[in-house]
């Protein structure tokens, strides 16, 4: 089977959480498959005490209940060692751009541990799948690998299946032409993490959660509410109270951080 062409480590990871709200839900289990450029692999799986109750509907999906994590460390307790393990790693997963990466960043911010994203590349295996075939991890595993996932919704089983799907995608789509919605043709699925980062980051988000995105002119604009499509700087100049409203609202911490960075940049460039 083809192996990924790496210039630095890449960490495939999967989270089990208390729910699906990026801003307020917490991690109860994380599994990471770290691959080094020489092909060496290391896998770590850890359950985490989320410090909030796990709703029954979530426990029924991933099989982790409050009693299972009562004696586990909090995220803050492992944040520094986890950041060290992921140091210099690109990040990958299944639906990771929309969910797993934003949730992980929120946890690091709560723990006050610096987890810099600026030089990292993100590869979302789901986005390769959806763009090239257009369909769940279970279906992808069956389609690409011809197998059924055993222990689905176990973080380790899911992430091992995700990695197998990724390797099969590299092989299946090598040299395969793709046509985007504008009619542009390319062969985007290459054994190159930088190219896959470009292909799988469909929305040019400034803040991970997609509340602030880059428009075609590479300008940050709001992507929700009454100011959808308007440049962030323009809104903050014309309606300064909007900044305070967002800072005090139920938005992810990383969204607030990006908004604050823009505001500080505006003040510096006056």
N, C-alpha and C positions, 0 to 999 in steps of 0.2 A: 504493500500500500504506500502511496505517495506520502512523504513527510513534509511538514511546513518549512518553508525557507525563511529562517529567522535571523535577524541581525541583533536581536536582544530578546530577553525572556518574554514570554506571553503567558498570562494567567487566565485560564478558562475558569469561570466561577458561577455558582448558582446559589441563590438564597431561598430559604423558607422563612416566611414572615408572619406577623400577626394579622396582616391584611394587605390591601393593595394601595393604600394612601401613602404616596412617597413622603409627604410632609410629616405624617404622624405615626405611621406604623413602624414596627421594629423587627430586627432580625432575630430569629430563633435558631437558625442553623445556617452555617456557611460551609460550602465545600469548594476547594480550589485545586485545580489541576495545573501545575506550573511546568511549562516546557522550556528548557534552555536551548540556546542555539545548537549545542552539540547533540540534541535529541534526548538528553536526560530529563526524566519526569519525576515530579514530586507531588504527592497529593495530600492535602490536609482537610479534615472535616471536623468541625467544632460546633457543638450546641451552645447556645447563648441564652442567658436569662434576660428577657426583654424589659424587665422591670414593670411591665404592664400585663394584664390578663390576656391570654390567647383566646380569642373568640372561638366558640365551638365549631362554627362553620369553617374556620381556618384549620383547626385541629383535625377535622374530618377529612380534609384534603391531604395534609402532609403527615398526619399521624403523630404529631408532637403536642402533648398536653402540658398544662401548667405543672403537674407533678413531675414531668420528665425533665424540667429545666430549673427546678427550684434551687438545686445546689450547683448549677453551672455558673461560670463567671459572667459578669455583665460585659457589654461591648466595650465600655470604657476600660475594663480590666485587661482586655486583650488588644486594644486599639494600637498601642505602640508596637507590639511584636507583629501584629498583622500588617501594619504599614511597612515595617522592615522587610517582611516576607515578600511584599508586593513592590518593593523598591525597584525602580527602573523597568517594571513590567508593563507591556501593553496589556489591555484588558479585553476579554472576549467572553461571550456567553450566548444564551438563547433568549431573545427579547431583552438583552442586557442594556442596550442604549436607552430604552424607554423606562425600564424598571430597576434592574439589579444595580447598575452603576449609580443612578440617582439615589437609591436607598442607601447604598454603601457610603456615598459621599455625605449624606445627611448624618449617618451614624458617626463618621469621623469628625464632622463639625461639632456635633453634640459633645463628643469626647475631647474636643479641643486639641486634636492631633492633626497636624498639617499633612494633607494628602494631595499633593500637587497633580493636577490633571493636564497641565499645559503641554508637556512634551510626550504624553502618552497617546497611543493610537487605540481606537476602539473598533473591534470587529464583532458585528452582531450576526450570528449564524442564521437567525430567523429571517433577517432582512435579505441575506443571500437566497435563502429558500423561497421567501415570498416573492422576490423580484424575478427569480429564474423559473419558478414553478407556480407560484401563486396559489399555500394551505397552512398544527400543533407539533410539538416535539415528537409525539408518538407517531404521527403521520410521516414526519420527516425521517425518522429512524426506520420505519417500514419501507419507505420509498427509496432511500439511499442505501440502506444497509441490509434490507430484506429480513429484518429481525424485529421481535417484539421486546419492548422494555420490561424487564423484570424489576419489581419494586418502583414503579413509576411514582413520582412525587417524593421520592427519597432524594435529597440533594445530591448525594454521591452517584446514585444510579443515573439521575438526570444529566449530570455534568459529564459523566463518562460517555453517555449516549450522545450528548452534544458534540463532544470532541470527535467521536467516530463519524458523526454526520459531517462535521467540518472537513475531515480528511477525505471523505467520499465526495464532497462537493468540489474540492480542489481537483480531484481526478476526473470527475464527470464533466466539469465545465471548462477544463483546460482547452483553450482555443475556441470555445463556443461563443458565437456572436449574440449580443444583446442589443435590443432597440428600445430606447426610452420613450417617454410619452411625447417628446418633441421630435421624434424620428431620428435622433442621433444614434449611430451604431458604433459599438465597441466590443472588445472582448475583456470585460472587467474582472472576471474571476481568475486571478493569477496567484501563483504561489509567492505572494509578496504582501506583507502585512500593511504597508503604506497604501497600496492599491486597494486592498480590501477595506481599509479604513474609509477611503473615499467612497467606495461603492455602497457600504452598509450604513453610512451616516446620511440617510435620505433627507432628513430635515436638518438644516444648518442651525442647530440650537446654540444659543449663547449660554443657556443656563441649565442644560440637561433635561429639565422637566418640560421645556418647550413653551414656557410662558413668554420668553424673549428669544427671538430668532434673528438670523441675519437675512436681509432681503437680497435681491439680485445685485444690488450695489455694495453688498457686504456691510450694510449699516444695520445696527441693532434696532429692531422694531418690536412693539408689543404684539403678542399673538393670541390675545384674549380680550374680552370685554369691549368697552366703548371706544378704546383707543387701538383696536386691532389694525395692524398695518402702519401705524404712525411711528416715526422715529422716537426712540426713548428719550433722547436728549431734547427734542422739540417739546415733548409732553412735560418733561421735568422743568423746562424753562417756563412754559405757559401755564402749567398747573402744578406748582411746587408741592401742594398738599398731597398729590398723588403718591409721592415717594413715601410720606409718613403713613398713608393709608395702606400701602403694600407692606411696609416694614412691620406694621401692627396686625396685618391680616394673616390668614391661614395659608401662607405660601411656604414652599420649601426654603430651608435656610440657605441653600446654595443660590436660589433665585434672588434672595435678599442680598446675598454677597455680591452677585453680579451687578445688581441694580446699584448697590453702594459704590462698587468700583467705577461704574459709569458716572455717577454723580461726582465722585472725587476727581475723575478725569476731567470733567467739565470745569470744576473749580480750578484745577491746575492749569487748564488751557485758556483761562480767561485773559 
